């Protein structure tokens, strides 16, 4: 069997490795640690699974007979953003660099502790979940903030922001509807000094974004706490 039963909505991991012993060990260990696991002995079998299932992450050996893990990763990156963690030989620096260059998310040198593999998988999945939760753009009145390009638009025109204003808006947008205190905002903007420095920057940003800067609708002050962005 390639998959463990009773997996429900657990993260689905594809393990691709031609080492039968390691593949079986990883299947058991990952299943015991809360993952749904499918295994493949090589690229061809992996492709079959990928055509039938949606995976949350792939654990991929670099050196495999036939199509290597590097070649399969390169091919997958042309059509998929599924996270890939590559397994490499301890001293194989070139393969590790090549893997990262073609789109692998992380690598783990062999031999490795299974606990470290689980930790790295969870970190990648957590990072992916956060990225997926962030919208690509926010509508703020007559403005639109493109989070991918980190650019504020008024209609079709780009609103020119200073570096500090841009960092301030980005921080608030990445934490949309969450109240950010002045210390958090100052650190994100590279500012030092009193809380007043953030207040000054917020006043300037409101003038570029709010229809009525003196009565802000979107960049709101939460007294005693800080600021929050509430888009449409």
HELIX and SHEET records of a PDB file:
HELIX    1   1 UNK A   20  UNK A   32  1                                  13    
HELIX    2   2 UNK A   43  UNK A   52  1                                  10    
HELIX    3   3 UNK A   69  UNK A   76  1                                   8    
HELIX    4   4 UNK A   93  UNK A  101  1                                   9    
HELIX    5   5 UNK A  114  UNK A  133  1                                  20    
HELIX    6   6 UNK A  163  UNK A  174  1                                  12    
HELIX    7   7 UNK A  182  UNK A  189  1                                   8    
HELIX    8   8 UNK A  196  UNK A  209  1                                  14    
HELIX    9   9 UNK A  213  UNK A  215  5                                   3    
SHEET    1   A 5 UNK A  36  UNK A  40  0                                        
SHEET    2   A 5 UNK A  12  UNK A  16  1                                        
SHEET    3   A 5 UNK A  57  UNK A  61  1                                        
SHEET    4   A 5 UNK A  83  UNK A  89  1                                        
SHEET    5   A 5 UNK A 106  UNK A 110  1                                        
SHEET    1   B 4 UNK A 137  UNK A 140  0                                        
SHEET    2   B 4 UNK A 143  UNK A 146 -1                                        
SHEET    3   B 4 UNK A 151  UNK A 154 -1                                        
SHEET    4   B 4 UNK A 157  UNK A 158 -1                                        
SHEET    1   C 3 UNK A 180  UNK A 181  0                                        
SHEET    2   C 3 UNK A 226  UNK A 229 -1                                        
SHEET    3   C 3 UNK A 219  UNK A 222 -1                                        
END                                                                             
